[in-house]
Amino acid sequence: MEKVTLTIDNIKVEVPKDYTILQAAKTAGIDIPTLCYLKDVNEVGACRVCLVEIQGARALQASCVHPVAEGMVIKTNSKKVRDARKSNVELILSNHNRECLTCDRNNKCELQSLADQLGIREIPFEGEKLETVIDDKSFSIVRDPSKCILCGRCVSTCRNVQEIGILDFVNRGYNTQVAPAFDKSMADAPCIYCGQCIVACPVAALREKDDIERVWDAIDNEDVHVVVQTAPAVRAALGELFGLPIGTRVTGKMVSALKRLGFDKVYDTNFAADLTIMEEGHELLGRIQNGGTLPMITSCSPGWIRYCEFNYPEFIDNLSSCKSPHQMMGAIIKSYYAEKHNIDPKKIFVVSIMPCTSKKTESSREEMEVAGLRDVDAVLTTRELGKMIKQARIKFLELEDDQFDQDLLGDYTGAGVIFGATGGVMEAALRTVAEVLEGKSIENVEYQAVRGIEDIKEATLTLGGMEVKIAVAHGTASAGKLLDMVKNGEKEYHFIEIMGCSGGCVCGGGQPHVDAKTLMDVDIRVERAKALYEEDEILEIRKSHENPQIIKLYDDFLEKPNSHKAHELLHTHYKKREKYATEEECSCGCNCDC
């Protein structure tokens, strides 16, 4: 690629000619502050924090959008630049809710960090604050306009990355806010609650609905038996909340912390991931062999499920009828586990630790209960678990590794672990389906064709003399493209895996925040996924159907995959959802997301 040479702070730099000044400065090891900038997502120069002085230019320029040119001479730290940056941040802060000590993002806020770096100690532009109302009606996401700095990162993420477009700028001038259309609540908008807007937000204008106190109350209630389960992706990110590098696997310390918090049983959702493969794999085989609806599409991502219900209802019959793994786990805990331990299931409280904000809404769906009992009583994100550990003053990094409880539901395989990465569900299913169709044990269980972060991955496998066509998509923008190709007859598949978030669950909306600067250097989708594949490789058993406790569960309780009992407990159904339903269309009459 053609390159240009320029001088930044007296340092000569040679960079590709399509670089911005911000990229060029980074190449030279020069740090330019940013706020609205989010690599490949929001590059609009709106906040004016990244201003630089270009020799010969009449005004300061936003480095995140200004292209480099041959012979440019740039200053990033002149008095003119420092004063302008400071004034711009002071103006942002003048209308910002600055109750930092009680803010969800205290010490993790990009605006707070920037104000500290710029030495801002008082605001000279104090004036009337915009009157706002906190939107906390949904089960998953809270929107607080008093914290919003109008950077647009959430808008661009929702519109350009997920291609849903629930959020946008509304009103004009001083009254501008970011909100759903028609001033609707997040609960009434066709939101999938993926939480990618939360991940993008540099402050706390968007955050998850907090369920920590409900869980503490359950733990403190001696009449309640509290069982906790952790999704595979949590172990790949929890350590980041305690200063460990991105992608550090902390399985043992996580279990130790959960036991110290006071949960009666600590299990891994990986057990239920193995169970999901048994049910979903045999469902796929049944559809292929008996002329069922194809392609069959995975159903373990609740964000994807809502996206399908709102935007592609014609594919609802293609969805696997399997509940997601943590819902299956809850159903088994309140039936099989309760029976074996002689515990009244009404006194069992199931907590799911998930990387996902949409799981909060999923657990509240009317379909997610059996005999009047919710499968899962509370869902906490990885971030919320981190808060609980800190509230309990547990020194996470000093903990000894511990093991999940081993009775009944404690075993899991490598296939269950990789559920957290894009392509993981497909690979786990193939490990079982391939052996069923081939009728023999298969040694090579790593299906590289479905790994990686390419938006859409395809493969054709010959299994048992049959050609099986598969596809994997992650992020709803990719899902939409794939479904359109299927709908238009351009592509034909037997089995499709779709995850609502780019990278899969490792990058769910409930995972630890990563600042925009770090995201310029690190692809967290890759780094976190490595931790899961690492655990898969060290486990003795890597195929779901070989999990001894799964085998026992079927022998003692479920009989066989897709049995009548299995369908009662582990399967569900989905429905078309109307965008912006009226009160008359709302089945409970309250215009909520019922």
N, C-alpha and C positions, 0 to 999 in steps of 0.2 A: 504494500500500500504506500502511496505517495506520502512523504512526511514533510513537516515544516519545522523550522527552528525559531524559538522565541525565548525571551528572557523573563523569568519570574523571580522577583526579589533578588536580582543580581545573579541568578542561577540560569545558565543556558540549558534549554530542554529541547530535545527532538522528539516529536510525537506525530502520530497519524493526523492528516489534515482534517479528518472528520471529528476530531476530539473537541470537547468544550474546554474552556479555561479551567474549570473545576477538575476535569480529568487530567489535564496537563500538569496542574499543580500537584495533584496526588502522585503522579509519576516522579515528580521532583522531591517528594517527601514533604511538601508544604500543605499544611492543613488549613482549609478555608471552611469556616462554619456554615452550616446549612440548617434549615428548619422545614420548609415545605418540600424540599427535594427528597425523592425516593427513587432510587435507581430503576430505570426502565418502566417506571409506573407514573410518577408525578414529577415532571421536569418542566416547570412552568415559570420559574423566577418570580413567584408571587410574593414571598415574604421579604425579599430584598435584604436578607441577612448575609448572603454570599457575595455581596458587592465587592468589586475590585476597581482599582484605578488603572486605566490604560493610557499610556502616553499618547497625547494627541487627540484623545476623545474629549468631548465637551462635558460628559457626565459620567458618573460611576456606572458600571455595568454588572448585571447579574451573571456571575461566572458559571452557573449551572446550565445556562442556555446559550451563552455567547460563544461562538465558534472561534477557534484559534486561527491565526494568520501568520504568514511568514514575516519575521522581523518584529513581531509584537514585543513591547516592553511593558511589563505589568508590575504593579505594586499591590500586594495583598494586605499590607499592614501599615499603611501611611496614616497620619493623623486624620486626614479627610475620610479615609475608609473606616477607621475605628469609630469616629464620631457618628458617621452615618449608620453603621451597624447598631451602635448603642441606642441611638434615637429610634431606630425602627423597632428594636426589641422593646424599648420603653413604651412605644405606642401600642404594641401588641399587648403588653402587660396592663396597660391603662384600663382596658375593658375586660380583663381576665379575672376570673374568680381565683384570688391568690391565697386561699386557705390551704396552703401547701402541707401543713403538718397533718391534716386530716384527709388529705387527698389520696386516692388509690394509687397514684403514680409517684408519691413522695420518694425522692432519691432515685427514681427510675424515669424521670420526666425529662425529655429533651429540651423543653423550654426552660425549665428550672436550671438545668445544667448549663445552658447557654447564657442565661442571666448571670449566673455565678462567674462564668469565664470572662464575661464582659465587665464584671465589677459593678453591676447595677445594685444599688442599695436603697434607692428611693425612686419614686415615679413622679416626674414633674408635670405630667399631663393628666392628673386625676380629674375625672368628670363623672357624669351620670352613667351608671352601668345599665346595659340593656337588660330589661326584665325578661327572665326566662323561666321555663317550666321543665323540670326533669321528667323524662319519659321512661318509666320503669314498669310498664304494663306487660311486657313480654316475659317469658320464662328465662330468656337467654341473655338479652342485651339491654343495657341501660344507656340512654343518651342524655348527656348533661350539656346543654348549649352554653351554660355559664363558663365552661372550661374550653369551649371551642375557639380556635385561633384562625379559622377559615383558611387553613393551609391547603385544603383540597385533597389531601392524601387518601382519605377514606372514600371520597367521591370517585377519584380515579381508579382506586382498587376495585370498588364495586362495579363501576361502569366498564373499565378497560381490561381488568384482569379476570374478574368473574363474569363479566358481560351480563350483569343483572340490572344494575342501574336503579337500585332502591333509593339511594341517597343523591341529593344534588343541592346546589345553592338555591335558596328561596328568598323572596323579598329583595329589596334593593338598598344600596347605601348603608347607612348606620344600622338598619334593621336586618341586614343580611344574616341568614343562618344556614346551617346544613341540616336538612331534614328530609323525610320521605315526602312524596307528592301529596298535595291536598292537605298538608299539615297533619297527616295521619300519624298515629303512634306506630312504632316498630312492630307492635303486636298486630296491627291491622294491615300493614303493608305486605306484599308478596315476598317477604324476606325469607331466606333459607337459614338464617342464623349461623352461617359459617364462621362468623367472627373475624373475617379477614379485615374488616373495617377497624376492629379493635387493635389488631396486630399493626395496622398501618398508622394509627393515630399516635402522634408524638406526645400527647398529653393524656388527660383522662376524660375527654369529651365522650368517649365510648368505652364501656367496660362491661364485663360479664355481670349477670345477676348473682349476688353473693348469697351462698347458702351455708356459710361456715357456722353460723350460730345454731342453725337447725341441727347440724351434725354434732356440735358440742353438746347440745341439749340431749340428743339421743345417747351419746356416750356417757353422760352424767346420770342418765336414768337407769337405775339398777333393775328395773322391770323390763328393760328392752335389751335384746341380744343384737348387737351391732356387728354386721359383717361388711368388710370393705374389700373391694376388688380394684385392681389397677390395670389400665390399658397398656399394651406393649410400648406405645410411643412415649409414655410418661417417663420411663427409665432413661430414655435417650435425651431428655431435656431438663429434668428436675434439677440436676446438678448446676445448671447455669444460674439458678436463683441463689446459689451459694458460692459463686465465683469460679466454678469449674469451666474449662473450655467447652465450646459448643460441640455437642456430639459425645460427651463423656457418659459412658454407661454407668448408672448408679443403682442397679437392681438391689444389691444386698443392703446398702445404706437406706434405700427407700423403704424396704421391708422393716428394717430395724426401727426407723422413725415411726412408721405406722403402728407398730406394736407398742412403742412408748406413748403414743397418743391415746391409747386405751381401747382400741378396737378389739372386740372379742375374737374375731377371726380375720386373718389377712390372706386373701387369695389373689391369684393372678387371672385376669380376664383371658389370658392365653388358653386356659383350660376350655373356656367357652368358645374361643376361636377354633380350637380343634373340634368342638362339638358342632360349630357352624359349618365347618368343612364337611363333616359327616352328613349333615342334613342338606346342605346346598349342593354338595357333590352328587349325592344320590338323586336329588331333585333334577339336576342337570341331566344325569344319565336317563332318568325316567322320561324327560321331555324329548331327548334325542331318540330313544328307542321306541317311544309310544306316540310320536307325532305331536308333541306338546308345542306350546308357543316358543318360538326361537326368534332372535337370540335371547337367551336368558341373561338378565343383568343383575349384578350383585346389589344387595340391599343393606349393607352394613354401615353406610355413610348417611346419617339422617339429613345432612345438608343436601346431598344429592337427591335423596328421596323427595324432599320438599321441592327442589328444583324441577323434578320430573312431574310432581303433582300439579304444580303451577304452570309449567311451560311446555311439557311434553306428555299430557295425560294419555295420548294414544299409545304410549309405551308402558302404561301401568301393568297391563297383563304380562309384559315381558319381565317385570321385576320378580326376583326370587321372593317367595313367600316367607323366607326365614327372617326372624327378628335379628337385630344386630347382636353381636356376641355378649355385650354387657347386659342386655335385656334377657337373653337366654340364661345367662348366669343367675340373674335375679330370680327368674322363674324356677330354676332348678334348686336354688337355695331355699325358696319358700315352699318347695314340695319334697323332693328327694332328700335334701340335707335336713330339713325340718323333721321329716319322718324318721330318718336314721338316728337323729340326736334327740328325738322325742321332745321337740320344742314346738309350741304353738306358733304357726307361721304368722299370726297376727302380732306376735311380739318380736318378730324379726324386722330389723331396719337395715336395708341394704344401701350401702353408699358406693357409688362408682367414681373413681378418680380417672378423669378423662382428659385428653388433649383438646377436647372439642366443646365449643359453646352450644352447638346445635343439639348435643346429647341432653341438655337440660330440658329443651322443649320436647325432644323425643320421649323422654321418660314420663312426660305428662300427657302424652297422647292417650285418648280413650281406649285405643286398641291394646295398649301395653299393660294389661292386667289380666289376671286369671282368677276366677271365682271371687271377684271383688277386691282382690289384693294387687296393689301396684307391684310390678316386677322389681322396680328400683325406686327407692324412696327419696334419694337425694343424689345429685351429681355435682361434683366439685371439679374444677379445672386444675391443671398442673399448677397454675399460679396460686389458686386457693389452697392447695395442699402446702405449698411453700409458705404461705402466710400462717397456716396452722402450726407448722413446725417451728416457725419463729415465735409465734405466740406462746408456745409451750417451752420456749427457751432451750430447745434441743440443739446441741452443737453438732450439726449434720455431718460436717467433714471429719469429726472425731469418732463417729459411730463405727462399730464393728459390723461387718456384713452379716446379715441374717437370712434365713430361708422362709419362703411362704409356708403357711401351714400345709401339712402333707395329707391330712385325712380327706378322703372322699373326692375332693375337687382340687387337689394340690398339684397334680402332675400336669405338665404341658410340654409340647414339642417345639422344635424349631419352626415348624410350619405356623404355629400360633404366634410366635414372636414377630415374624415378618409381616403380619397383618398391618403393622403401623406404617409401612412404606408403600408408595405407589407400586402396583404390580404384585404386592405381597399376597393379597387374597387370591389372585389368579394362580400364582406359583404354588401356594399351599394347596389349592384345589387340584391342580395338575398332579401334584405328588400322590394324591389319593386316587383321582379318576384314572390316571395313567395305569396304575397297578390293577385297578378293577378291570379295565378294558384289555390290558395285556395278559392278565391272569397270572402274573408272576411279580416277584420283587424286583424293583428297579434301583440300581445302585446310584446313578447320577441323578440327584434330586434338585440340582440348581438349574433353573430355567432362565438363562441370561437374557433371552429375547424379551422378557417382560420386565426387566430391571432397568433402572436409569430414569432420567427426568425428561426425556422426550415427551412432548405433549400427548401424542397418540402413538401407541406401540401396537404392532400387529404381528401375528405369527400363524403359521399353519403347521400343525403337528400331526403325525400319523401315529395313532394309538389303537392297538388291537385291529389293525387293518383298516381303520376308519380315519379319514381326514377330519380333524377338528380345527376350525378356524376361530381364533380368539383375538380380542383387542382390549387394550387398557387405556383409559383416559383419566387424567387428574386435573381438577379445576373445572368449574362449570362452563367456562368458555370452551374448553376442549371437548367437554361432554356434549355441548350443543352442536359443535361441528361434526362430531362422530355420529350423533343421532340423526342429523340432517342427511348425512351420507347414507345411512341405513334406510331412512324414510324415502329417500329419492331413488333407491335401488342401486346406488353406486357401490355399496359394500354389503357383503353377507357374512354373518358370523354365527357361531353356535353359542359362544359365551363372551360376555363383556364385563370387565370390572370398571366401575366408575367411582372415583372419590371426589368429594365436593371441594377439597382444598388442593392447591398445587403442591406436589410432593407427597400427598397423602396425609395421614394422621400426624406424622412427625411435625408437620407445619400447621396443625389445627389452630383454631382461633383462641384456644385456651392455653397455648404453650407460652413460655417465657418471652417477654418483649426483647427484641434485638434492635438496637438503634440503627438509624439510616447509614451512619458512617461505617459500621461493621458490615452491613449488607452490601456495601460497595466492594468488599474484599472476599466475603464468605458466602457460599451457597448453602444455607442451612438445611435445605432439602437433602443434599448429598451427605453432609457431615452427620446429621442425626440418623439418617438411614444406615450409615456404616455401623452404628452401635447395635442396631437390630440384627443385621446380617452377621455381626461378630458373635452375638449370643446364639444365633441359629447354628453357627458352625461348631460351637463348643458343646452343644447339647448332644447327648447320646442318641436320643430318638428325634427324628426330624420329619416324621410323617404322622399326620393327625390320627389316622386309623390304627396306628400302633401304640397310641397312648393307653396304658393299661387301665387307668381309671375311667377313660371313655368307654372302653370295652366292658368294664364292670357296670357302668351306668346303664348301658343298653341291656346287659344280661339281667340286672336286678330290677330295672325300673321302666326303661323306655321300649324294650323288646328289640326294635330295629329302627334304622333311619327311616324317617317319613311315616312311622307308625301312627295310629290314631292318637295315642297318648302324646307322641312327639308333636303332632300338629296342634293339639290342644295347648301345649305349653310353649312351644318354640316357634310357631309360625303365626303369621298375622296377615293383614291385607292393607291396601292403600287406596286412596281415593283422589279424584280430581278436586282441586281447590280453585275457587274463583279469586281472581286478583281484586283487591279492594271490595270485599263482600259487603253488601248493605246489611243493616240490622235485621231485615226480614230474612236474608239468606243465611244468617248465622244461626246454627242449630240450637244454641243455648239462649238466644235472644238478647245477648249483651254486647254484640259486635266485637267479641274477643276472638282470639285465634283458637277456636274450638276444633 
